[in-house]
Amino acid sequence: MTESKTIPIRVRSGEKFTKPQGFTAIRDGIKARPGAESPTHGRKPSWLRARIPTGERYEAVRTNVRKHRLATVCEESKCPNIGECWSNGTATIMLMGDVCTRACRFCSVDTGNPRGWLDPDEPANSAESVRLMGLKYVVLTSVDRDDLPDGGAAHYAACVKAIRQLNPQTAVEALTPDFQGRLNDVETVVDSGLQVFAQNVETVRRLTHPVRDPRAGYEQTLSVLEHAKRHRPDILTKTSLMLGLGETEQEVLETMDDLRRIGVDIVTFGQYLRPTPNHLPVDRYVTPDEFARLRQIGLARGFLEVVSGPLVRSSYRADRVLEKNNCGLGENAA
């Protein structure tokens, strides 16, 4: 596990810098491009306003994250829901550091080659943090670690086992890398004691590249999700799509069909928001009514739950997903 980013102020988005562990990375994942456009697509609509991070519980979670040197996807991916989720005493822990070996063009996590670095204290620290926060449901995610022979599967599994051993009543959701499609590594994580296995397809087939890193793939993600369900039919499988990247509704419906065909239980839909001028631009802002309609279509197709809304992210209020009410999102919740 790593301390939260300790990047000198002079390092700007898209520039190379050296991590305390001695390897280099690109801040925010994508190299700066001369003449990059503003990161907005016109003025953001009113429905994309998120809660300002404040409050006693928010500060308690933030203090715990700092104390135990946790990297959270909440911070690293600049999630707009950090105020809401942390104020509810939940956080998504990002394992294996805060530097990813891939450079997806939608993601603001730093990119580099950690050269095999791992924090041996991470399993114990993660378990203790879950205990201190009193979590009944925790989401674990991670950067891609293509520098490791198993993609970090054994380390990931060790973290799940440590959490479950210290917190036997806590349910664990694992939002994992694709492990380059190596199914034995998928099994290592699936067999570690988790309840929900997630791997994000991110976008429709046609837009997979250039949206995702060339080492990722639409079919590769489907293969990982399908194998996880076949290997452990008792676990729930889950995936997420960003909208507003140029996809058509028909392509989204076809993706739903692909996911149901392999037995995916839960899907989430949220608006893509461009994190820096170096990342992909927003094609359009999808309206709340469109998100509500997609949710109803997904439920009709047989998904156990469809969490759909402009600010939804893959781990948004994951602890509430089985309440089957769109995580309580507004009047459009069913």
Sequence and secondary structure as in RCSB ss.txt:
>XXXX:A:sequence
MTESKTIPIRVRSGEKFTKPQGFTAIRDGIKARPGAESPTHGRKPSWLRARIPTGERYEAVRTNVRKHRLATVCE
ESKCPNIGECWSNGTATIMLMGDVCTRACRFCSVDTGNPRGWLDPDEPANSAESVRLMGLKYVVLTSVDRDDLPD
GGAAHYAACVKAIRQLNPQTAVEALTPDFQGRLNDVETVVDSGLQVFAQNVETVRRLTHPVRDPRAGYEQTLSVL
EHAKRHRPDILTKTSLMLGLGETEQEVLETMDDLRRIGVDIVTFGQYLRPTPNHLPVDRYVTPDEFARLRQIGLA
RGFLEVVSGPLVRSSYRADRVLEKNNCGLGENAA
>XXXX:A:secstr
   S    TT  TT EEE TTS EEETTSS   TT   S SSS  GGG    S SHHHHHHHHHHHHTT EEHHH
HTT TTHHHHHHTT  EEEES SEES   TT  SEEE  TT   TTHHHHHHHHHHHHT SEEEEEE   TTSTT
TTHHHHHHHHHHHHHH TT EEEEE   GGG HHHHHHHHTTS SEEE   BS GGGHHHHS TT  HHHHHHHH
HHHHHH TTSEEEEEEEESSS  HHHHHHHHHHHHHTT  EEEEEE    STTS        HHHHHHHHHHHHH
TT SEEEE TT  TTTTGGGGGGSSGGG STT  
